[in-house]
């Protein structure tokens, strides 16, 4: 996926993926958050504006030796669900410490998953115009699983036991979007 920054009609700058940089090491997160499951059994659940009350948390009961991390303050109290309440911890901070991210389609989450090279499980959405493009593009860059809403909301989460699909593209993962955009802004103001 490419971001195109247009500063003038004739000036177009292509940029790679953008996003935050993780601020904590996996060891720090394990210690601070009590992460005891091996990385291949740690899953980040991040759904932004999807409506977190819709997450079928009961499926987590089928994975008692896994750890799931969420920012959902209304999440149920489950022994394998860790609710992140520290306002200094962001989803991108957790991604490298997790085996995969389960998320709705959204540019920032997808881009940060690409920047941290964290596999992604996502749900198709007909009510979000960008979703088909985001889902198609993430398949090029990351190991992934694409689920229908029924597979996610009406399942026992058996998809977690299935192998991830490999990335399908042969394009290199360009993680320099932040730097490219910053440089383009500096150059724009230097010319003005």
Secondary structure as UniProt FT lines:
FT   STRAND          3..8
FT   TURN            9..10
FT   STRAND          11..15
FT   HELIX           26..33
FT   HELIX           39..41
FT   STRAND          42..46
FT   HELIX           48..50
FT   HELIX           52..54
FT   HELIX           57..62
FT   TURN            64..65
FT   STRAND          67..70
FT   TURN            73..74
FT   TURN            79..80
FT   STRAND          81..83
FT   TURN            87..88
FT   HELIX           91..95
FT   TURN            96..97
FT   STRAND          100..104
FT   HELIX           107..116
FT   STRAND          119..123
FT   TURN            129..130
FT   HELIX           131..141
FT   STRAND          144..147
FT   HELIX           149..153
FT   HELIX           158..161
FT   HELIX           177..191
//
